[in-house]
Each structure stands twice: as structure tokens, then as C-alpha cells.
């Protein structure tokens, strides 16, 4: 039996016990200190998940040219992947296509490899149905796997109608899953670009296969009077969680975001002023391992590309 198979058998008990201890001193209003989160998470990764965890942790720590780890928790690889997307998108722009930034949700999944891979299979199937329905369909981007803490989700109070609808989306997805007893679930979702059709046509096309309310967001590139080139760079940075001088995207890997932020949110005492709190390192360490397994040896497990 492999180390990962043993991890799957024992991870729930290990995770629950360690999370209780971790929350005693790691949960709090210090979610900004992402470098500390990364270091401690890798330490737990190596400690908890046998040889597999040691190998993944070493790859992230020792990542270098020719031995890329391709982990989103590695800033160098995140920049490399983001730049690759940017070059592809810029090429589409140079062909004269109008580009749209899009986010696509499609429900939630459990915090394990099989559940994530099942979600990805269903998502890719829906994307291929879009392409088959309209041959001009084109999409290129990345799947983000976001941790949802149901305890904190229940503590959110908002006077923003849009945020309220989005929080309701998460609650409805949890009901659809018909599972109880866990605290942390995953919200996989797509960020990327589409082109070749009008925004209206894309909305109608997506709606055929992504049928829940508020599952698709589409907006023009660039943003807030930016050039298309700057907009594409900004979008790639956001997708791969690369912080900029005015945006701290990187900390989103280590904090519970409620998925959709708003200046009008009013949050209970568990949260920071920026509507976040640190995810326990034991959770992050598990996510590091799951990311590595799901992305696969060809590093394309989270890449979504379809159309010509």
C-alpha cells in the first residue's frame, strides 16, 4: 500500500485531531503573514504525509530551473505559469479577437483527491459540450481550488445583496452535496479568458450547462480603463495569486476569503479587517499535497483549454 493510500485511510482522524490543536494557536487575525504560513505548512506536510509529503515539500523548497515543482504555493512557478497564460492570451489579442475575463463556478467538492478529480471531469465535460454546441467557443485558463470553512461561513453578516447571494450559493451547494460532519470543503472554480463570440452569446451558452444561479461572471479586458495588455497581466496575476504593489493576492492561498469580497461586508470577531483569517497550516499542508497529486506529472491537471 502506497504512502498516499495510507494517508487517505488515516487523514481524517489525523486532520481532525491536529486541526483542534492547530486552531488553539494558529487561527486568528494574522492571515497576512503568508511566508510564515508557507514555511510551517511545508513542515507539517513532511511530518504528516510520509514519503509523499516529504517529496512534495522538498520539490517546493528546492524548486529551480529544470526541476520546477509547478506548485501554486511556489511563487516562481506561479509567475512562470501566469506568464505562459499571458503570452497565449496576448497572441489571441494580436489576432484581433476581443477578450473577456471569466470566472465559472460549478458546485463544491470534498477535501480529497477523488472528489476533486470527479469535479474536474464533470467540469471539462461541460466545457466540451459548450465547444460542441458552438464551434467558435474558446476558453483558456486555470482551476483554483479554494478552501471553504463552514464554521466561518455561518458567521458572516452582510448588508450587500450581491454578497448575500454569493454566500447563499455556497450554502445551497453544501445542501446539494448532502454531507455532514466535516468543517472544510473545497470550491473549485475556473478563471481565464474567452474570445470569438459576443458576451451575450457566451452567457447564453454557459447557461445551458452551468445552471445554478450566479455561476458565471464575464467582463471585458482590460479593467477600469486599463489597456488590454495590462488587463491580461493583472488577470494572470490574480489567477495565480501573484501579489502586486496594490493587491495582496498571495495571501488568498492562506486565508478564508468567503470567495467574494465586498467593501460593505460586516464580519464577526473571527475575521480581520480585510474579511479574512488564516487557514490552519495543517489544512494548507493537505492542500499542497492535493494540488501536487491532481496537477499530475504533465502539470496540466488544473489547466483548462478548449477551442481553436
C-alpha positions as CSV (number, residue, x, y, z in Angstrom):
1,X,0.0,0.0,0.0
2,X,1.4,3.4,-1.0
3,X,2.0,6.3,1.3
4,X,-0.8,8.2,-0.3
5,X,-3.2,5.3,0.1
6,X,-2.3,5.1,3.8
7,X,-2.7,8.9,4.0
8,X,-6.3,8.6,2.6
9,X,-7.2,6.0,5.2
10,X,-5.8,7.9,8.2
11,X,-6.0,11.5,7.1
12,X,-9.5,12.3,8.5
13,X,-8.5,11.3,12.1
14,X,-5.1,12.9,11.7
15,X,-6.6,16.0,10.2
16,X,-9.3,16.4,12.8
17,X,-7.0,15.9,15.8
18,X,-4.3,18.2,14.5
19,X,-6.7,20.9,13.5
20,X,-8.1,21.1,17.0
21,X,-4.6,21.6,18.3
22,X,-3.6,23.9,15.4
23,X,-6.7,26.1,16.0
24,X,-5.6,26.8,19.6
25,X,-2.7,28.9,18.5
26,X,-2.7,29.3,14.7
27,X,-6.2,30.5,13.9
28,X,-6.6,34.3,14.4
29,X,-6.3,37.7,12.9
30,X,-2.8,37.2,11.4
31,X,-3.7,35.9,8.0
32,X,-1.4,38.4,6.3
33,X,1.8,36.6,7.3
34,X,1.8,34.2,4.4
35,X,5.5,33.4,4.4
36,X,5.1,32.0,7.9
37,X,2.1,30.0,6.8
38,X,4.1,28.5,3.9
39,X,7.1,27.5,6.0
40,X,5.0,25.9,8.7
41,X,2.7,24.2,6.2
42,X,5.6,22.6,4.4
43,X,6.9,21.4,7.8
44,X,3.6,19.8,8.6
45,X,3.4,18.4,5.0
46,X,6.7,16.5,5.6
47,X,5.7,15.4,9.1
48,X,2.2,14.1,8.4
49,X,2.1,12.6,4.9
50,X,5.0,10.2,4.8
51,X,7.4,10.0,1.8
52,X,4.9,11.6,-0.5
53,X,4.7,14.7,1.8
54,X,8.5,14.8,2.1
55,X,8.9,14.6,-1.7
56,X,6.3,17.3,-2.4
57,X,7.7,19.6,0.3
58,X,11.3,19.2,-1.0
59,X,10.2,19.9,-4.5
60,X,8.6,23.2,-3.4
61,X,11.5,24.2,-1.3
62,X,14.2,23.2,-3.8
63,X,12.3,24.4,-7.0
64,X,14.8,25.6,-9.6
65,X,15.2,25.7,-13.4
66,X,15.0,22.2,-14.8
67,X,13.4,20.9,-11.6
68,X,10.2,23.0,-11.4
69,X,7.7,22.0,-8.8
70,X,4.8,23.7,-10.7
71,X,3.0,24.3,-7.4
72,X,0.8,27.3,-6.9
73,X,2.4,27.5,-3.4
74,X,5.7,28.3,-5.2
75,X,5.9,32.0,-6.3
76,X,8.4,31.3,-9.0
77,X,6.3,28.6,-10.6
78,X,3.1,30.7,-10.2
79,X,4.8,33.5,-12.1
80,X,6.0,31.1,-14.8
81,X,2.5,29.6,-15.3
82,X,0.9,33.1,-15.3
83,X,3.4,34.4,-17.9
84,X,2.6,31.4,-20.1
85,X,-1.1,32.2,-20.0
86,X,-0.4,35.9,-20.6
87,X,1.6,35.1,-23.8
88,X,-1.1,32.8,-25.1
89,X,-3.8,35.4,-24.4
90,X,-1.7,38.2,-26.0
91,X,-1.4,36.1,-29.1
92,X,-5.2,35.8,-29.3
93,X,-5.5,39.6,-28.8
94,X,-3.0,40.1,-31.6
95,X,-5.2,38.1,-34.0
96,X,-7.9,40.8,-33.5
97,X,-10.1,38.9,-31.0
98,X,-11.9,40.7,-28.3
99,X,-11.1,39.1,-25.0
100,X,-13.3,38.6,-21.9
101,X,-12.2,37.6,-18.4
102,X,-14.4,34.9,-17.0
103,X,-15.0,33.1,-13.7
104,X,-17.0,29.9,-13.8
105,X,-18.3,28.0,-10.7
106,X,-19.8,24.6,-10.8
107,X,-20.6,23.5,-7.2
108,X,-18.3,22.2,-4.5
109,X,-16.5,19.1,-3.6
110,X,-15.0,17.2,-0.7
111,X,-11.4,17.7,0.5
112,X,-9.9,14.7,-1.2
113,X,-8.3,13.7,-4.5
114,X,-11.1,11.6,-5.8
115,X,-13.7,14.3,-5.2
116,X,-11.6,17.0,-6.9
117,X,-10.9,14.8,-9.9
118,X,-14.6,13.9,-10.2
119,X,-15.4,17.6,-10.2
120,X,-12.7,18.3,-12.8
121,X,-14.0,15.5,-15.0
122,X,-17.6,16.9,-14.9
123,X,-16.4,20.5,-15.5
124,X,-14.3,19.5,-18.5
125,X,-17.3,17.6,-19.9
126,X,-19.5,20.7,-19.6
127,X,-16.8,22.8,-21.3
128,X,-16.6,20.3,-24.2
129,X,-20.4,20.5,-24.5
130,X,-20.1,24.2,-24.9
131,X,-17.5,23.7,-27.6
132,X,-19.5,21.1,-29.5
133,X,-22.6,23.4,-29.3
134,X,-20.7,26.3,-30.8
135,X,-17.6,25.6,-32.8
136,X,-16.3,29.2,-32.2
137,X,-16.2,28.6,-28.5
138,X,-12.7,29.2,-27.0
139,X,-11.6,29.1,-23.4
140,X,-8.1,29.2,-21.7
141,X,-7.3,29.4,-18.0
142,X,-6.8,27.7,-14.7
143,X,-8.8,26.0,-11.9
144,X,-8.5,27.5,-8.5
145,X,-9.2,25.2,-5.5
146,X,-10.5,27.3,-2.6
147,X,-10.9,26.2,0.9
148,X,-14.3,26.9,2.4
149,X,-14.6,26.9,6.2
150,X,-18.2,26.2,7.0
151,X,-17.8,27.4,10.6
152,X,-16.8,30.8,9.4
153,X,-19.3,30.8,6.6
154,X,-22.0,30.7,9.1
155,X,-20.6,33.8,11.0
156,X,-20.8,36.2,8.1
157,X,-23.2,39.1,8.3
158,X,-23.6,41.4,5.3
159,X,-25.9,44.2,4.0
160,X,-24.7,43.7,0.5
161,X,-27.3,42.0,-1.7
162,X,-24.7,40.6,-4.1
163,X,-22.5,39.2,-1.4
164,X,-25.6,37.7,0.3
165,X,-26.5,35.9,-3.0
166,X,-23.0,34.5,-3.3
167,X,-22.9,33.2,0.3
168,X,-26.3,31.6,-0.4
169,X,-24.7,29.9,-3.4
170,X,-22.2,28.2,-1.1
171,X,-24.9,27.1,1.3
172,X,-27.0,25.7,-1.5
173,X,-24.0,23.8,-2.8
174,X,-23.4,22.3,0.6
175,X,-27.0,21.1,0.7
176,X,-26.7,19.5,-2.7
177,X,-23.7,17.6,-1.5
178,X,-25.8,16.0,1.2
179,X,-22.9,15.5,3.6
180,X,-22.4,16.4,7.2
181,X,-19.8,16.3,9.9
182,X,-16.9,18.0,8.2
183,X,-15.7,21.5,8.6
184,X,-13.6,22.3,5.5
185,X,-14.9,21.8,1.9
186,X,-13.5,22.9,-1.4
187,X,-14.9,25.3,-4.0
188,X,-13.1,24.6,-7.3
189,X,-13.7,27.3,-9.9
190,X,-12.3,28.4,-13.2
191,X,-10.6,31.8,-14.0
192,X,-9.4,32.6,-17.5
193,X,-10.3,34.2,-20.8
194,X,-12.8,33.5,-23.6
195,X,-13.0,35.0,-27.1
196,X,-14.5,34.6,-30.5
197,X,-18.2,35.2,-29.5
198,X,-20.2,38.1,-28.1
199,X,-20.6,38.4,-24.4
200,X,-24.3,37.8,-24.7
201,X,-23.7,34.6,-26.7
202,X,-21.2,33.3,-24.2
203,X,-23.7,34.0,-21.3
204,X,-26.4,32.0,-23.1
205,X,-24.0,29.2,-24.0
206,X,-22.7,28.8,-20.4
207,X,-26.2,29.0,-19.0
208,X,-27.1,25.8,-20.9
209,X,-24.6,23.7,-18.8
210,X,-23.9,25.8,-15.7
211,X,-27.4,26.0,-14.5
212,X,-27.1,27.3,-10.9
213,X,-27.7,30.9,-10.3
214,X,-24.7,33.2,-10.5
215,X,-22.2,30.5,-11.7
216,X,-20.7,32.6,-14.5
217,X,-19.1,36.1,-14.5
218,X,-17.9,37.7,-17.7
219,X,-16.3,41.1,-18.1
220,X,-14.2,42.8,-20.7
221,X,-10.4,43.0,-20.6
222,X,-8.9,45.5,-19.5
223,X,-10.3,46.6,-16.3
224,X,-11.0,50.1,-15.1
225,X,-9.7,51.8,-18.3
226,X,-6.5,49.6,-18.4
227,X,-5.1,48.6,-21.8
228,X,-5.8,45.0,-22.8
229,X,-2.1,44.1,-22.2
230,X,-2.2,45.5,-18.7
231,X,-5.6,43.9,-18.0
232,X,-4.3,40.5,-19.2
233,X,-1.3,40.8,-16.9
234,X,-3.5,41.8,-14.0
235,X,-5.8,38.9,-14.6
236,X,-3.0,36.4,-14.8
237,X,-1.5,37.7,-11.5
238,X,-4.9,37.3,-9.8
239,X,-5.4,33.7,-11.1
240,X,-2.0,32.5,-9.9
241,X,-2.2,34.6,-6.7
242,X,0.8,36.8,-7.5
243,X,0.7,39.9,-5.4
244,X,1.3,43.4,-6.9
245,X,2.2,46.7,-5.1
246,X,-1.5,47.5,-4.7
247,X,-3.1,44.0,-4.4
248,X,-2.1,41.2,-1.9
249,X,-3.3,38.3,-3.9
250,X,-0.8,35.9,-2.5
251,X,-2.4,35.8,1.0
252,X,-5.5,34.4,-0.6
253,X,-3.8,31.0,-0.6
254,X,-3.6,31.0,3.2
255,X,-6.9,32.7,4.2
256,X,-10.6,32.0,4.1
257,X,-12.0,34.6,1.7
258,X,-15.7,33.9,1.7
259,X,-14.9,33.7,-2.1
260,X,-16.4,37.1,-2.9
261,X,-15.2,40.2,-1.1
262,X,-17.0,43.5,-0.6
263,X,-16.3,46.8,1.0
264,X,-19.7,46.6,2.6
265,X,-19.2,43.3,4.5
266,X,-19.7,43.3,8.2
267,X,-17.9,40.4,9.8
268,X,-17.9,38.9,13.3
269,X,-14.8,38.9,15.6
270,X,-13.2,35.8,13.9
271,X,-12.1,37.9,10.9
272,X,-9.5,40.5,10.0
273,X,-10.4,44.0,8.7
274,X,-9.9,42.6,5.2
275,X,-12.5,39.9,5.8
276,X,-10.1,37.1,6.1
277,X,-8.5,34.9,8.7
278,X,-5.6,32.4,8.5
279,X,-6.4,28.9,7.4
280,X,-4.7,26.4,9.9
281,X,-1.4,25.2,8.5
282,X,-2.5,21.6,8.7
283,X,-5.2,22.4,6.2
284,X,-2.7,24.2,3.9
285,X,-0.3,21.3,4.1
286,X,-3.0,18.9,2.9
287,X,-3.9,21.3,0.1
288,X,-0.2,21.4,-1.0
289,X,-0.3,17.6,-1.3
290,X,-3.7,17.5,-3.1
291,X,-2.5,20.2,-5.6
292,X,0.6,18.2,-6.4
293,X,-1.3,14.9,-7.0
294,X,-4.1,16.4,-9.0
295,X,-1.9,18.6,-11.3
296,X,-0.3,15.4,-12.5
297,X,3.1,14.6,-14.0
298,X,2.4,16.8,-17.0
299,X,1.4,19.7,-14.7
300,X,-1.8,20.2,-16.7
301,X,-4.3,18.9,-14.1
302,X,-5.7,22.4,-13.5
303,X,-5.3,23.8,-16.9
304,X,-8.5,24.3,-19.0
305,X,-8.1,24.9,-22.7
306,X,-10.7,24.2,-25.4
307,X,-11.4,25.6,-28.9
308,X,-9.4,26.8,-31.8
